[in-house]
Amino acid sequence: MPLYDHFHPPLSPDRSWGSFLARWTCAIGDSLNRSLPCPPYFTQIRTRSEFPDAPRLYTAEVTRSQDEQLLVDGVLELITPAIKEHEDHGDAFASKIAAYLDVGIGVLIIDIVTNPGNCPHNAIVDRLDQLSTFDLPSDWSLSAISYRPIFRDESHHIEIWTERLTLGQPLPTMPLFLRGGICVPMDLESTYAEVCDKFHIPSSSKD
């Protein structure tokens, strides 16, 4: 299944990008729940922020119950146009991801937004005080990025996996690292194809 432009014709506006991202987030959550043992893990979907003016979320959180508390061990985020187009939303998103990583939560972000704007990954790198050499090239408008926080010898490190996404090409399998060291291979292609099928987007369609 090739990656399509869900933000411009011919798919948009007939196939709402918001509806597609919501369905894809749920499909990703279902895939995680099939692959991870339950208990202790269960993937929850978040589409609303606790802040009234914040943009809609498309977030899958891998949670774990411990001592009657619900802990978040891993997070997958689908980027939205607001995050790329509005600096304040992009800054808030970068701060949120940095906060996850700071407490050892692994993060995977998927950016298929074809609208021009700022690079979410580069804003995250800035929040983490990483060298600019970790920035994505300017021509990487679409990407999948995995972040693995590591605590070693009383120091905090972030390992980063990057994949460039291209319209018309299949999506990759990316690692999602959970707190505690578990790595879950995320087959983005299979969940994306599943949702495309539900949206009656045939694999032979042209962008």
FILOFI-273838 format. One record per residue (C-alpha): z, x, y; residue in three letters. Coordinates in nm, 2 decimals. Last residue first. Layout:
N
<r c3="Z" c1="X" c2="Y" residuo="ala"/>
...
//
This chain:
207
<r c3="-0.56" c1="-0.19" c2="1.04" residuo="asp"/>
<r c3="-0.77" c1="-0.29" c2="0.74" residuo="lys"/>
<r c3="-0.65" c1="-0.51" c2="0.46" residuo="ser"/>
<r c3="-0.70" c1="-0.39" c2="0.10" residuo="ser"/>
<r c3="-0.33" c1="-0.40" c2="0.01" residuo="ser"/>
<r c3="-0.32" c1="-0.77" c2="0.11" residuo="pro"/>
<r c3="-0.08" c1="-0.89" c2="0.38" residuo="ile"/>
<r c3="0.04" c1="-1.22" c2="0.25" residuo="his"/>
<r c3="0.38" c1="-1.18" c2="0.42" residuo="phe"/>
<r c3="0.55" c1="-1.19" c2="0.08" residuo="lys"/>
<r c3="0.31" c1="-0.92" c2="-0.04" residuo="asp"/>
<r c3="0.38" c1="-0.71" c2="0.26" residuo="cys"/>
<r c3="0.75" c1="-0.74" c2="0.18" residuo="val"/>
<r c3="0.71" c1="-0.60" c2="-0.17" residuo="glu"/>
<r c3="0.47" c1="-0.33" c2="-0.05" residuo="ala"/>
<r c3="0.74" c1="-0.21" c2="0.19" residuo="tyr"/>
<r c3="1.01" c1="-0.21" c2="-0.08" residuo="thr"/>
<r c3="0.79" c1="-0.01" c2="-0.32" residuo="ser"/>
<r c3="0.67" c1="0.24" c2="-0.05" residuo="glu"/>
<r c3="1.02" c1="0.31" c2="0.08" residuo="leu"/>
<r c3="1.13" c1="0.45" c2="-0.25" residuo="asp"/>
<r c3="1.48" c1="0.56" c2="-0.14" residuo="met"/>
<r c3="1.62" c1="0.84" c2="-0.36" residuo="pro"/>
<r c3="2.00" c1="0.80" c2="-0.35" residuo="val"/>
<r c3="2.20" c1="1.12" c2="-0.31" residuo="cys"/>
<r c3="2.58" c1="1.11" c2="-0.39" residuo="ile"/>
<r c3="2.78" c1="1.38" c2="-0.21" residuo="gly"/>
<r c3="3.11" c1="1.21" c2="-0.11" residuo="gly"/>
<r c3="2.96" c1="1.02" c2="0.19" residuo="arg"/>
<r c3="2.62" c1="0.90" c2="0.08" residuo="leu"/>
<r c3="2.30" c1="1.09" c2="0.13" residuo="phe"/>
<r c3="1.98" c1="0.88" c2="0.15" residuo="leu"/>
<r c3="1.69" c1="1.08" c2="0.03" residuo="pro"/>
<r c3="1.33" c1="0.98" c2="0.11" residuo="met"/>
<r c3="1.04" c1="0.85" c2="-0.10" residuo="thr"/>
<r c3="0.73" c1="0.85" c2="0.11" residuo="pro"/>
<r c3="0.52" c1="0.57" c2="0.26" residuo="leu"/>
<r c3="0.16" c1="0.52" c2="0.17" residuo="pro"/>
<r c3="-0.12" c1="0.61" c2="0.42" residuo="gln"/>
<r c3="-0.32" c1="0.38" c2="0.65" residuo="gly"/>
<r c3="-0.10" c1="0.45" c2="0.95" residuo="leu"/>
<r c3="0.07" c1="0.78" c2="0.92" residuo="thr"/>
<r c3="0.43" c1="0.87" c2="0.87" residuo="leu"/>
<r c3="0.57" c1="1.22" c2="0.93" residuo="arg"/>
<r c3="0.85" c1="1.32" c2="0.70" residuo="glu"/>
<r c3="1.17" c1="1.49" c2="0.81" residuo="thr"/>
<r c3="1.48" c1="1.60" c2="0.61" residuo="trp"/>
<r c3="1.78" c1="1.72" c2="0.82" residuo="ile"/>
<r c3="2.10" c1="1.90" c2="0.71" residuo="glu"/>
<r c3="2.39" c1="1.86" c2="0.95" residuo="ile"/>
<r c3="2.68" c1="2.10" c2="0.95" residuo="his"/>
<r c3="3.05" c1="2.06" c2="1.03" residuo="his"/>
<r c3="3.28" c1="2.36" c2="1.00" residuo="ser"/>
<r c3="3.62" c1="2.40" c2="0.83" residuo="glu"/>
<r c3="3.47" c1="2.61" c2="0.56" residuo="asp"/>
<r c3="3.22" c1="2.34" c2="0.47" residuo="arg"/>
<r c3="3.18" c1="1.98" c2="0.59" residuo="phe"/>
<r c3="2.82" c1="1.86" c2="0.54" residuo="ile"/>
<r c3="2.65" c1="1.57" c2="0.71" residuo="pro"/>
<r c3="2.31" c1="1.48" c2="0.56" residuo="arg"/>
<r c3="2.05" c1="1.33" c2="0.79" residuo="tyr"/>
<r c3="1.73" c1="1.18" c2="0.66" residuo="ser"/>
<r c3="1.43" c1="1.12" c2="0.89" residuo="ile"/>
<r c3="1.12" c1="0.90" c2="0.84" residuo="ala"/>
<r c3="0.85" c1="0.92" c2="1.11" residuo="ser"/>
<r c3="0.60" c1="0.76" c2="1.33" residuo="leu"/>
<r c3="0.50" c1="0.90" c2="1.68" residuo="ser"/>
<r c3="0.49" c1="1.26" c2="1.55" residuo="trp"/>
<r c3="0.24" c1="1.39" c2="1.81" residuo="asp"/>
<r c3="0.52" c1="1.52" c2="2.04" residuo="ser"/>
<r c3="0.65" c1="1.75" c2="1.76" residuo="pro"/>
<r c3="0.99" c1="1.65" c2="1.63" residuo="leu"/>
<r c3="1.30" c1="1.82" c2="1.77" residuo="asp"/>
<r c3="1.50" c1="2.06" c2="1.54" residuo="phe"/>
<r c3="1.38" c1="2.36" c2="1.74" residuo="thr"/>
<r c3="1.56" c1="2.19" c2="2.03" residuo="ser"/>
<r c3="1.88" c1="2.34" c2="1.90" residuo="leu"/>
<r c3="2.14" c1="2.10" c2="1.79" residuo="gln"/>
<r c3="2.40" c1="1.96" c2="2.03" residuo="asp"/>
<r c3="2.45" c1="1.66" c2="1.80" residuo="leu"/>
<r c3="2.37" c1="1.42" c2="2.09" residuo="arg"/>
<r c3="2.05" c1="1.61" c2="2.16" residuo="asp"/>
<r c3="1.94" c1="1.60" c2="1.80" residuo="val"/>
<r c3="2.00" c1="1.22" c2="1.81" residuo="ile"/>
<r c3="1.77" c1="1.19" c2="2.12" residuo="ala"/>
<r c3="1.51" c1="1.39" c2="1.94" residuo="asn"/>
<r c3="1.53" c1="1.16" c2="1.64" residuo="his"/>
<r c3="1.48" c1="0.85" c2="1.86" residuo="pro"/>
<r c3="1.16" c1="0.98" c2="2.01" residuo="cys"/>
<r c3="1.09" c1="0.81" c2="2.34" residuo="asn"/>
<r c3="0.82" c1="0.56" c2="2.40" residuo="gly"/>
<r c3="0.48" c1="0.44" c2="2.30" residuo="pro"/>
<r c3="0.45" c1="0.13" c2="2.08" residuo="asn"/>
<r c3="0.36" c1="0.21" c2="1.72" residuo="thr"/>
<r c3="0.70" c1="0.13" c2="1.58" residuo="val"/>
<r c3="0.71" c1="0.25" c2="1.21" residuo="ile"/>
<r c3="1.03" c1="0.46" c2="1.26" residuo="asp"/>
<r c3="1.26" c1="0.48" c2="0.96" residuo="ile"/>
<r c3="1.61" c1="0.63" c2="0.99" residuo="ile"/>
<r c3="1.82" c1="0.75" c2="0.70" residuo="leu"/>
<r c3="2.19" c1="0.83" c2="0.77" residuo="val"/>
<r c3="2.47" c1="0.99" c2="0.57" residuo="gly"/>
<r c3="2.83" c1="0.91" c2="0.68" residuo="ile"/>
<r c3="3.05" c1="1.22" c2="0.71" residuo="gly"/>
<r c3="3.27" c1="1.12" c2="1.01" residuo="val"/>
<r c3="3.06" c1="1.29" c2="1.27" residuo="asp"/>
<r c3="2.74" c1="1.17" c2="1.11" residuo="leu"/>
<r c3="2.82" c1="0.81" c2="1.18" residuo="tyr"/>
<r c3="2.92" c1="0.89" c2="1.54" residuo="ala"/>
<r c3="2.59" c1="1.08" c2="1.59" residuo="ala"/>
<r c3="2.40" c1="0.77" c2="1.47" residuo="ile"/>
<r c3="2.59" c1="0.55" c2="1.72" residuo="lys"/>
<r c3="2.53" c1="0.79" c2="2.00" residuo="ser"/>
<r c3="2.16" c1="0.80" c2="1.93" residuo="ala"/>
<r c3="2.14" c1="0.42" c2="1.92" residuo="phe"/>
<r c3="2.32" c1="0.39" c2="2.26" residuo="ala"/>
<r c3="2.09" c1="0.65" c2="2.41" residuo="asp"/>
<r c3="1.78" c1="0.47" c2="2.29" residuo="gly"/>
<r c3="1.91" c1="0.14" c2="2.42" residuo="his"/>
<r c3="1.97" c1="0.30" c2="2.76" residuo="asp"/>
<r c3="1.64" c1="0.47" c2="2.76" residuo="glu"/>
<r c3="1.44" c1="0.16" c2="2.69" residuo="his"/>
<r c3="1.10" c1="0.19" c2="2.51" residuo="glu"/>
<r c3="1.19" c1="0.37" c2="2.19" residuo="lys"/>
<r c3="1.52" c1="0.18" c2="2.10" residuo="ile"/>
<r c3="1.37" c1="-0.15" c2="2.24" residuo="ala"/>
<r c3="1.07" c1="-0.12" c2="2.01" residuo="pro"/>
<r c3="1.29" c1="-0.12" c2="1.70" residuo="thr"/>
<r c3="1.38" c1="0.16" c2="1.46" residuo="ile"/>
<r c3="1.48" c1="0.06" c2="1.10" residuo="leu"/>
<r c3="1.83" c1="0.20" c2="1.01" residuo="glu"/>
<r c3="1.96" c1="0.31" c2="0.68" residuo="leu"/>
<r c3="2.34" c1="0.38" c2="0.66" residuo="val"/>
<r c3="2.56" c1="0.55" c2="0.40" residuo="gly"/>
<r c3="2.93" c1="0.56" c2="0.31" residuo="asp"/>
<r c3="3.07" c1="0.27" c2="0.51" residuo="val"/>
<r c3="3.43" c1="0.20" c2="0.40" residuo="leu"/>
<r c3="3.58" c1="-0.15" c2="0.34" residuo="leu"/>
<r c3="3.95" c1="-0.13" c2="0.32" residuo="gln"/>
<r c3="4.17" c1="-0.29" c2="0.05" residuo="glu"/>
<r c3="4.27" c1="0.06" c2="-0.08" residuo="asp"/>
<r c3="3.91" c1="0.15" c2="-0.12" residuo="gln"/>
<r c3="3.61" c1="-0.08" c2="-0.11" residuo="ser"/>
<r c3="3.27" c1="0.09" c2="-0.07" residuo="arg"/>
<r c3="2.98" c1="0.01" c2="0.16" residuo="thr"/>
<r c3="2.62" c1="0.11" c2="0.18" residuo="val"/>
<r c3="2.50" c1="-0.02" c2="0.52" residuo="glu"/>
<r c3="2.15" c1="-0.16" c2="0.57" residuo="ala"/>
<r c3="2.06" c1="-0.20" c2="0.93" residuo="thr"/>
<r c3="1.79" c1="-0.39" c2="1.12" residuo="tyr"/>
<r c3="1.97" c1="-0.45" c2="1.45" residuo="leu"/>
<r c3="1.88" c1="-0.68" c2="1.74" residuo="arg"/>
<r c3="1.90" c1="-0.52" c2="2.08" residuo="pro"/>
<r c3="2.24" c1="-0.49" c2="2.26" residuo="ala"/>
<r c3="2.32" c1="-0.73" c2="2.54" residuo="asp"/>
<r c3="2.59" c1="-0.92" c2="2.34" residuo="pro"/>
<r c3="2.77" c1="-0.62" c2="2.20" residuo="phe"/>
<r c3="2.90" c1="-0.67" c2="1.84" residuo="glu"/>
<r c3="2.55" c1="-0.61" c2="1.72" residuo="ser"/>
<r c3="2.36" c1="-0.85" c2="1.50" residuo="arg"/>
<r c3="2.12" c1="-0.78" c2="1.22" residuo="thr"/>
<r c3="2.35" c1="-0.61" c2="0.97" residuo="arg"/>
<r c3="2.28" c1="-0.61" c2="0.60" residuo="ile"/>
<r c3="2.54" c1="-0.51" c2="0.34" residuo="gln"/>
<r c3="2.49" c1="-0.28" c2="0.04" residuo="thr"/>
<r c3="2.76" c1="-0.28" c2="-0.22" residuo="phe"/>
<r c3="2.93" c1="0.01" c2="-0.39" residuo="tyr"/>
<r c3="3.25" c1="0.03" c2="-0.60" residuo="pro"/>
<r c3="3.17" c1="-0.18" c2="-0.80" residuo="pro"/>
<r c3="2.88" c1="-0.22" c2="-0.82" residuo="cys"/>
<r c3="2.70" c1="0.09" c2="-0.94" residuo="pro"/>
<r c3="2.40" c1="0.19" c2="-0.72" residuo="leu"/>
<r c3="2.03" c1="0.14" c2="-0.81" residuo="ser"/>
<r c3="2.01" c1="-0.24" c2="-0.80" residuo="arg"/>
<r c3="2.22" c1="-0.27" c2="-0.49" residuo="asn"/>
<r c3="2.01" c1="-0.01" c2="-0.32" residuo="leu"/>
<r c3="1.69" c1="-0.20" c2="-0.40" residuo="ser"/>
<r c3="1.84" c1="-0.53" c2="-0.27" residuo="asp"/>
<r c3="1.94" c1="-0.36" c2="0.06" residuo="gly"/>
<r c3="1.59" c1="-0.22" c2="0.10" residuo="ile"/>
<r c3="1.45" c1="-0.56" c2="0.04" residuo="ala"/>
<r c3="1.69" c1="-0.71" c2="0.30" residuo="cys"/>
<r c3="1.59" c1="-0.44" c2="0.56" residuo="thr"/>
<r c3="1.22" c1="-0.52" c2="0.48" residuo="trp"/>
<r c3="1.27" c1="-0.89" c2="0.54" residuo="arg"/>
<r c3="1.44" c1="-0.83" c2="0.88" residuo="ala"/>
<r c3="1.17" c1="-0.57" c2="0.97" residuo="leu"/>
<r c3="0.90" c1="-0.83" c2="0.89" residuo="phe"/>
<r c3="1.06" c1="-1.11" c2="1.09" residuo="ser"/>
<r c3="1.10" c1="-0.89" c2="1.39" residuo="gly"/>
<r c3="0.74" c1="-0.77" c2="1.36" residuo="trp"/>
<r c3="0.62" c1="-1.13" c2="1.37" residuo="ser"/>
<r c3="0.31" c1="-1.18" c2="1.16" residuo="arg"/>
<r c3="0.07" c1="-1.39" c2="1.37" residuo="asp"/>
<r c3="0.17" c1="-1.17" c2="1.68" residuo="pro"/>
<r c3="0.08" c1="-0.92" c2="1.55" residuo="ser"/>
<r c3="-0.11" c1="-0.85" c2="1.23" residuo="leu"/>
<r c3="-0.45" c1="-0.81" c2="1.40" residuo="pro"/>
<r c3="-0.33" c1="-0.72" c2="1.65" residuo="pro"/>
<r c3="-0.04" c1="-0.50" c2="1.76" residuo="his"/>
<r c3="0.32" c1="-0.44" c2="1.66" residuo="phe"/>
<r c3="0.30" c1="-0.44" c2="1.28" residuo="his"/>
<r c3="0.06" c1="-0.15" c2="1.26" residuo="asp"/>
<r c3="0.01" c1="-0.10" c2="0.89" residuo="tyr"/>
<r c3="0.13" c1="0.15" c2="0.63" residuo="leu"/>
<r c3="-0.10" c1="0.16" c2="0.33" residuo="pro"/>
<r c3="0.00" c1="0.00" c2="0.00" residuo="met"/>
//
